[in-house]
Structure formats: structure tokens, C-alpha cells
Amino acid sequence: MRRLSIVFLLLLSPMVMGQSLYQQLGEKEGISSIVEEMLYRVGGDERIVHHFDGVDIVRVHKLITEQVCDVVGGPCEYSGETMRVSHEGMGVTHADFNALVEHLIIAMEKHNIPVSTQNQLLAKLAPMYGDIVEQ
């Protein structure tokens, strides 16, 4: 009986039902909302908010939304610099990176994104770590 329940839950999974990661995240509108929530949370985080001093937050929102949309197979094209170029000289640490990821996860949870979908997105973004973190 337990095996049948697990199989049934798997069948209800968005991935099994044929939705792409882009669709599971709510398409461009959903991604934009998640990014907005993440940036809102970053604005109140004294650990990392200094990295955003003097930046055009509307532009940052646009670029992160484009980038996530692009990375997950959506119809967007990222128009920003590479991660290495855009983070060069910022002194982003491992702890800073983790703080941002923490806010991304909380934003996804707030938007009811399933953990399996969250993990898929994080796996797509993880390769950027080496281009962002300097210390």
C-alpha cells in the first residue's frame, strides 16, 4: 500500500505531468515575483545588503529575472554581463552567496514552489558559484 501511495504522489508531480522547470516556476511572471521577493528580503539583510548599495535595483530585478528565465529554458535572453564580470571586485564570500540562496529559497517557499522544483533551479544556478564568489 505504501508503494502505491509513493507512485501516486510521483504521478502528481509537475515534472511527471510534463511541465518544464520554467512552467513549474510560474513562467516569467512567477519568476519575476520570486526574484522580487528575494530582493526585498536582501534589502533587509545587513549581511549582504551592502553589495547592492548604489545599484539600480529595478535593473537588477530585470536581469536576474531574465537570467533565471533563460537558465530554466524559458523564452528569455539574459542581457547582462557574465557573472564573473558583474561580480568582479565585489568581494562576495561563501557566506554572502549562501545568504542570497537562503533568500531565494524562502522566496520560492512563499510562492509555494515544491522542494523538488526548488532543487532543480538551485542545481541550474550552482555552476555560477565559482564566477561570483571571490573569497
MIBA-667155 format. One record per residue: residue in one letter; x, y, z of N, C-alpha, C, O, CB in turn. Coordinates in steps of 0.001 Angstrom, whole numbers, plus 524288, in hexadecimal, padded with zeros to 5 digits. Glycine has a CB too. Example, Ala and Ser with C-alpha at 12.3 -4.5 7.8 and 13.67 -1.06 7.14 Angstrom:
<nodes>
A833867E9C681E788300C7EE6C81E78833907F31C81E788379C7F3098211182C2C7EE8782356 S832327F73681BA8835667FBDC81BE4832648001E81EBE834618047281F67837047FDAA8165D 
</nodes>
This chain:
<nodes>
M803347FB55800008000080000800008035C804E580000802318089A7FD2B7FC5E80001804AD R80789804FB8032480AF58098C8036280D7480A987FE0F80DD980F1A7FC7080F37808C580791 R80F21806877FB5A81186807267F63380DA8809AC7F27280F2380D087EF5781362801D37F40A L808C4808197F2B3804BD80A547EF598041B810267F07580365813357ECD17FF82807777F021 S8045A811BE7F56C803DA817427F6D68085681A747F49B8078381EC27F2A1803A7817E17FCC5 I80D1D818587F4ED811A981B197F2CF8112E81BA87ECEC8124381FD57EACB816BE818367F437 V80F968178A7EA4B80EDF817C67E49B80AB981BD07E33D80B6481ECF7DF8A80D54812587E266 F8067781BEB7E62B8025281FB47E53780458825467E5D380321828A77E2A17FDBB81EBF7E8ED L80771826427E9F1809A482B7F7EAB880D4582CF47E64080D50831717E48480C9682BCC7EFEE L8104D829377E463813C482A4B7DFF5810AA82BB37DB1A8123E82F117D80D81743825967DED6 L80C438291D7DA6C8090482A467D5E2806B782FC17D629805948321B7D21F804A9826477D568 L80607831C87DAD2803FA8370C7DB6F8082B83B367DAD7806F183FD77DA6880165837967E0AA S80D1B8399C7DAD28116C83D467DA55810FD8404A7D54080FD883DF97D132816AA83A6D7DA9F P811E38457B7D55D8119A848957D09081541846937CC4F813F3846CD7C7B0812DE84E397D1BE M819D88449B7CDDB81D82842BF7CA0081B3F83E1C7C70B81BC483DC97C246822A9841497CC91 V818C483A8C7C9D381676835F87C75E811FD8379C7C3D781109835297BFD08148E8320D7CB7F M80F3C83BC27C55480AD383D8D7C23380C9E840A17BD6F80961842AE7BA888072F840E17C580 G811AF840F97BC9A813B08435C7B7DB814ED849237B82B8160784B8C7B42880FF4842917B3B5 Q814CB84B6A7BCBF81614850F27BD2B81BFC851AC7BD4981ECC84ECA7BFEA8138F853597C214 S81DC5855827BA718234F856DE7BA9182486859AD7BFB0820FC85B517C280824D185A547B5CB L8298485A357C0DA82B1885D1A7C5838291B862BD7C53182761864F77C9168312085D037C626 Y8295D864F57C0978275786A3D7BFB08219486A8B7C1468200086E397C3F28280386BD27B9DF Q81E81866CC7BFB0818F3866BB7C10281818865D17C6DB814A6868317C93881622862837BDD7 Q81B408625B7C92A81ABA861337CEBB81BC8866017D21E819AE8667C7D66A81E6E85CCF7D041 L81F0F8698D7D0248205186E5B7D30381C53872B17D20781CD4876FB7D425825C0870447D17F G81867871987CEDA814548757C7CDD68156B878E07C9268134187D237C89F813A1878E07D27D E818D3876F47C5B481A55879C37C10281CB687F0C7C27681E5587FD17C6EC8159787A7E7BD5E K81CEF882A97BEC381FC18878F7BFBC81D5F88AA97C4468203688CF07C76B81FC688AEA7BACA E8183C88ABE7C499815A788DA47C8D08170588B537CE278181A88E357D1D980FAE88D9E7C805 G816F8886347CE8B81850883A17D37681DFA884817D4EB81F37885937D9718173787DD57D31D I8216C8840D7D11382700884F17D209827DF88A8B7D3CF82AD088B7C7D77F82A44883C67CD14 S8256288E3A7D141825DD893BB7D2B18241A894A27D854826A0897867DB3A822A7897267CEF5 S81FD9892347D9DB81DDB892BF7DF368219C890627E330822728929B7E75E8187C890277DFB6 I823D788BEE7E1E88279B8896C7E56B82C6A88CE47E60982E4E88DB07EA6382932883F27E354 V82E6288EF27E1B1832FA8925D7E1DF831C18974E7E4FA834FD899157E80F834CC893CC7DC49 E82D318997F7E43482BA889E307E72782BAA89D137ED0682DAF8A02B7F01A826308A01B7E567 E8296B898B37EE888294D8973B7F41382ECE8966B7F62B8300B898217FA7D8260C8923F7F4DF M83216893D67F32683779892E87F4C483A4E898197F5A483CE8898CF7F9A083A6088F977F0A5 L839CE89BB17F1F283C718A0BF7F26A83A468A3F07F6F283D318A6BA7F98F83BEC8A3D47ED57 Y835478A3907F7E1832EE8A63C7FC548356F8A44780169836C08A75C804DC82CE98A55F7FC6C R8360E89F31801CD8386889CD78067683E2789E69806F08400589F7B80B3D837E4896D280649 V840F489E8C80291846748A02D80297846EB8A5BB804A184A968A6F58077C848DB89FC47FD0F G8433F8A91B80332843578AE89804E8843318AF2780ACF844E68B32880CDC83EDB8B1678028F G841368AB5380D85840FC8AB838132D8451A8A82B815D7844E58A75D81A9483BBB8A9DC814F3 D848CE8A63E812DC84CCA8A2B481502852048A5898156D854BA8A64C8118884D5B89DBC81190 E853608A71081A25858378AA0481AF585D188A6FC8196F8613D8A94F818B2858A18ABA482094 R85CAB8A1D4818F38613689EB181762862D789FD2811C18677A89FBC8107C86003898DE81803 I85F008A0E280E65860478A14F808CC85E2E8A62A8061585F8D8A7238019385E4389CA780607 V85AF18A934808A3858908ADB48060885CAD8B17C803EB85BBA8B42580007854EF8B092809CD H861328B1BF8066C8654A8B55F804A4867208B4357FF138691A8B7B17FC69869F08B52680858 H866808AF6A7FD53867FA8AE157F7F58645B8B0AD7F3F08659B8B0E37EF4D867E68A8227F739 F85FF48B29C7F5BB85C258B4FE7F24085BE98BAEB7F2CA8589C8BD737F060856D68B2B77F345 D85F638BD237F5EF85F9A8C2D57F68C860C78C5637F147864678C3D97EE85863CD8C4687FAAA G85DA88C9497EFF685EA68CC4A7EB3C85D428C99C7E62585E868CB9E7E1F7864238CDB77EB12 V85AAF8C51E7E663859358C2847E1858538B8C3D47E02A850688C5207E392859F48BC847E1FB D852588C3797DB4184D008C43E7D96284A168BF247DA6084A858BB797D74C84CD98C5D67D360 I847238BEE07DEA2844A18BA017E03A840898B8367DC4883F928B3887DBC6842208BAA77E591 V83E248BBD97D98383A5D8BA697D56F83D398B7837D10D83B428B3A67CEF98377E8BF5F7D33E R841D88B9697CFB2844FE8B6CD7CBAE846DC8B16E7CD99846CD8AD9F7CAA9849BC8BA3D7CA28 V848818B12F7D28884A368AC2E7D4C0845BA8A8417D490846868A3BA7D32984C2B8ACE57DA76 H841048A9F87D5F883C6A8A6987D5C483B888A49D7D03783AA489FF67CF5E8378B8A9887D7BC K83BC78A8267CC7F83AFC8A6BA7C6FE83F058A2AC7C54383DAB89EC57C2CD83B508AB9F7C378 L843F98A3A27C691848248A0237C4D4847E389AC97C769848A9896CF7C4D284D608A2967C5E7 I846CF89AA67CC7D84672895907CF14841C08928D7CD098420988DCF7CC47846108963A7D50E T83D72895467CC25838D2892BC7C9F283A158907A7C48C838C188BFE7C36D83435896A67C995 E83C9C893877C14183E31891A27BC0F841B888CDB7BC8484101888F77B9C884104895FA7B8FE Q8457F88D3B7BFFF84954889157C07C846CE883FE7C255847CF87FD77C01F84DA488AB97C43E V843908844F7C656840ED87F9B7C83683D6387D697C3F583D60878B47C2F983DBD880C87CD33 C83A71880C37C17E836FC87F227BD4083A0E87C557B8F683860878427B70983418883E07BAF8 D83E7D87E7B7B77C841DA87C357B37784410876F17B538843F1873207B24C8465187FF77B220 V84613876CA7BA008489B872147BC0B844C986D7A7BC688465B868FB7BBBC84AF5873307C16E V83FD186E927BD7583C0586A587BE0C83922869197B8F68354A866367B8FA8381A86BC07C240 G83AFD86B457B4AE838C0869E17AF9A8343086D2E7ADE38315886BB17AA4F837188646C7AFB1 G8336E871A27B05C82F308751B7AECE830AB878457A9FE83517877FC7A82082DBD878C37B34B P82CF687B437A80282DD487E427A32F83089883827A41D82F50887607A188828AA87F317A07A C834278839D7A7BE836DD888767A90B83C8F888057A76583EC0883C17A70D8366D889AE7AEF8 E83EDB88C7C7A6678447188CAA7A53F846F98905B7A9288458D894F07A9818458188E7679F78 Y84AB788E547AC1384D688916A7AFFA850A18959D7AD40853C28946C7A9CD850E588DEE7B376 S84FDC89A9A7AED08527389EF37AC2A856D48A1677AF67859038A5697ADE284E7B8A3127AACD G8581B89F057B3D785C1D8A1397B73E8618989F257B61D8625889C057B28C85AC68A02D7BCCF E865378A0F27B93C86AA089F297B8ED86B06899997BB0A867588979C7BD6A86E4E8A2E17BBFD T86F72897247BA2D87058892087BC8687086892AD7C27187152896FE7C46A8757F88F847BA6F M86FCB88E727C53786FFB88EB17CAEA87567890577CCCB875DE8933B7D09C86E7E889627CD48 R8796088E937CA3587EB8890037CBBD87F85895E67CB318819B898677CEBB882C888D057C862 V87DE4898187C6D187E9489DB77C5E587B308A0EA7C99A87D0C8A4B57CBE587D4289F177C031 S8764789F737CA36872BE8A2A07CD64873DE8A25E7D3428721E8A5C17D63186D388A0F17CC6B H876C189E687D4FF877FF89DF27DA9387DBE89EF17DBD487F5F89E9A7E05687682898987DC7D E880C38A0297D7D38865C8A10C7D895887558A5917DC60885118A9C67DBD4889058A2297D352 G88AAF8A4A77E02B88C248A8AC7E3E2888368A9AB7E835889128AD137EB7D88D0D8AD897E114 M883EB8A6C77E84A87FEC8A79D7EC4C881538A5017F17C87F2A8A65F7F58F87AB08A5917EA63 G884DF8A1547F1548866689EA37F61D8823289B127F84E881CA89A697FD0D887DE8A28A7FA26 V87F14898C77F4E287AEB895447F69C87D64890637F90A880AF88DD17F6A98773B893C47F1F5 T87BB888F337FDCE87DC088AAC80098879FC8860F8001A8759B8868F7FE2D87EAF88C0380663 H87BD98819D801E48789387CEF8020D873AD87E058054D86F5C87C87803CB87BA88783980455 A874618809F809C486FF5881DF80D3186C188859080A818675C884F780B17871EB884558124D D86E188895A8079486AB288CF4804AC86767889F6800AF862AE88AC18003E86DFB89136801E3 F869FE8868C7FDD886752883677F9E1863048802C7FC7385E9D87FFA7FA8786B3F87FCA7F6F8 N8645187DAA800C78607D87A6C8038285BE987DA5805858577987BCD80580863138778C80807 A85CEE8827080742858B8885D480923854E58870A804B585027886FA8058085AF988AF680B6E L856EF888218001B85388889377FBA885053884657FA3C84BA5884C97F933856C388B087F6EE V852D687FE47FA328501087B007F90884BCD87A117FD2184782878557FBD5853F18764A7F8E2 E84CFE87B36801FD8491E87AB38062F8444A87DFB804F283FE187C2B8059984B7C87C6180B80 H8451E882C98032A840B488630801D983DC2884397FD10838FD884BA7FCC48429988BC1800E5 L84092881FF7F95983E0087FBD7F4C383A8487B307F6638361987AC07F48A8421687DE97F0B5 I83C71877D67F9C98395B8735C7FB8F8347D875347FE7883035873387FD8D83CAA86FC57FF18 I83522878F7801F0830A087AFD804DD82CA787D6D8011D827F087CC8801CC8326887F13808FE A82E90880367FD2C82B058828B7F9478280E87E527F6538236087EDB7F55782E19885FE7F566 M82AC587A207F4EA82818875DA7F2288241D8733D7F5B181FD6871E47F3F582C0E871CA7F02C E8257D872837FAA4821C1870347FE5181CEF873A37FEDC8188B871AE7FF028245086F61803AE K81DBE878BC7FF298195B87C637FFA1815BC87C027FAE38110A87CF37FB5381B61882058003E H817EB87AA37F664814D487A1D7F19D81332874747F099811A48730F7EC44817E987C2F7ECF7 N81393871427F4A7811C986BC67F47481461868847F036811E1865337EDCA80BFD86BA37F3A3 I8195C869787EF5681C568665D7EB9381E03861597EE5B8207F8619C7F277821388697D7E963 P81CB485CCF7EC3181E25857DC7EEB482417857577EF5482715859657EC2C81C058533C7EB84 V825B68549C7F36182B42853E97F48382E1A851767EFE583286852F47EEBD82BF9850897F962 S82BAE84DC77ED4482E4484B4F7E8C582F5884F527E47A8336A84F1A7E1ED82AE1846CD7E698 T82BC6852EC7E3B082C87857117DFCF830B985ADE7E1AD833FC85C977DE978275585A007DEC4 Q830A685C2C7E6B0834B385F887E8E383A1485D237E7ED83DB785FD27E649833C9860637EECC N83A888581A7E8F683F90855747E84A841548556E7E2A1845FC855E87E18783F3C84FE37EA4A Q83DA4854E27DF0883F058550E7D97B8413B85A647D8098452585ABD7D54383A39853CD7D612 L83EB985E8C7D9EA840A2863D27D8CA84602864A27DB37849948668B7D8A083CC3867F87DAD5 L84698863347E02384B9E863F07E2C684FF9860FD7DFF885462862E27DFAD84B44862217E87A A84EC785C697DDED852AE859677DAFC8544685C3B7D5FA858C585BE37D44F8508B853F37D9A8 K850A085EFD7D39E851D5862007CEDC8551B866D67D018858518687A7CCE984CC4863A47CC19 L8544A8691D7D4B88571086DE37D63285C5E86CCD7D8C585FD2870267D8AF853B2871147D9DF A85D03868367DB05861C2866E37DDF7866D8867A77DAE786AB18695F7DD3786171861527DFBF P8670A866777D5DD86BF7867387D30886DE386CE07D2E68726E86DCD7D1A286B5A8654E7CD8F M86A988709E7D42586C208761F7D43386F71877787D8F98720687B867D9148674B879947D410 Y86F5F8741D7DCDF87214875197E1D0877B9876CF7E0F48796A87ABA7E32C871F4870397E538 G87A95874007DDD9880218751F7DD008813487A4C7DA658857387C7A7DAFA8827A870F07D9D2 D87D6687C4E7D78687DF6881587D4EB87C38885ED7D85387D4488A727D71087AE2881577CFE5 I87995884C07DC9A8776F888D17E00487ABD889877E4ED87BF288DEF7E66E871D18877C7E187 V87C2E8853B7E76787EF0885617EC64884CA886527EB7288747883B07E84887E0F880367EF7A E886DA88A1E7EE4488C6388B827EDAC88FAD889DE7F2538946C889427F1D588CEE891527ECDD Q88D42889287F6C6890538880F7FB8888ED6882D27FDD0890FE8813C801CF88F8788C5D7FFA2 
</nodes>
